[in-house]
Amino acid sequence: MGETAFMTIHAGYALNIGVSEEELKEVISMVTVPAGFPRAIAASQALSELFTERRAAPGKQP
């Protein structure tokens, strides 16, 4: 379902330049209807994994 790998890469870039986790979550909620619920769920899961990885990495706090 979709390309979550590309989304994860770009979400990581966005976090690096100061976009907040809440803003990224809002983007997912805004594209839910046009993209479809299965893709939105996959994107939400990918974001959750990205946030968890970044919180666990030393010196990489979002």
Legacy VTK file of the C-alpha trace (Angstrom):
# vtk DataFile Version 3.0
C-alpha trace
ASCII
DATASET POLYDATA
POINTS 62 float
0.000 0.000 0.000
1.719 3.156 -1.116
5.333 4.103 -0.678
5.869 4.652 3.013
9.650 4.488 2.577
9.663 7.738 0.606
7.241 9.326 3.049
9.451 8.311 5.971
12.539 9.833 4.339
10.798 13.119 3.628
9.174 13.221 7.072
12.658 12.809 8.567
13.894 15.736 6.466
10.924 17.799 7.632
11.717 17.033 11.282
15.337 18.052 10.656
14.290 21.513 9.498
11.898 22.143 12.359
8.512 20.740 11.384
6.861 19.342 14.507
5.498 15.850 14.990
2.035 17.349 15.416
2.294 19.116 12.054
3.236 15.872 10.328
0.314 14.091 11.981
-1.975 16.865 10.723
-0.726 16.357 7.162
-1.656 12.678 7.371
-5.121 13.502 8.665
-5.640 16.044 5.863
-4.796 13.545 3.101
-6.795 10.659 4.569
-9.842 11.090 2.329
-8.034 11.738 -0.972
-5.395 9.040 -0.369
-7.729 6.511 1.233
-7.878 5.084 4.714
-5.512 2.123 4.114
-2.767 4.464 2.894
-3.391 6.903 5.731
-3.112 4.071 8.250
0.139 2.871 6.653
1.498 6.435 6.706
0.504 6.852 10.368
2.270 3.619 11.272
5.389 4.690 9.369
5.391 8.062 11.155
4.979 6.348 14.509
7.999 4.139 13.784
10.023 7.177 12.668
9.148 9.109 15.830
10.095 6.104 17.991
13.439 5.671 16.198
14.301 9.354 16.509
13.418 9.448 20.204
15.605 6.394 20.856
18.620 7.769 18.955
20.981 9.802 21.176
21.231 13.441 20.108
18.439 13.098 17.525
15.497 14.513 19.422
12.780 15.967 17.151
LINES 1 63
62 0 1 2 3 4 5 6 7 8 9 10 11 12 13 14 15 16 17 18 19 20 21 22 23 24 25 26 27 28 29 30 31 32 33 34 35 36 37 38 39 40 41 42 43 44 45 46 47 48 49 50 51 52 53 54 55 56 57 58 59 60 61
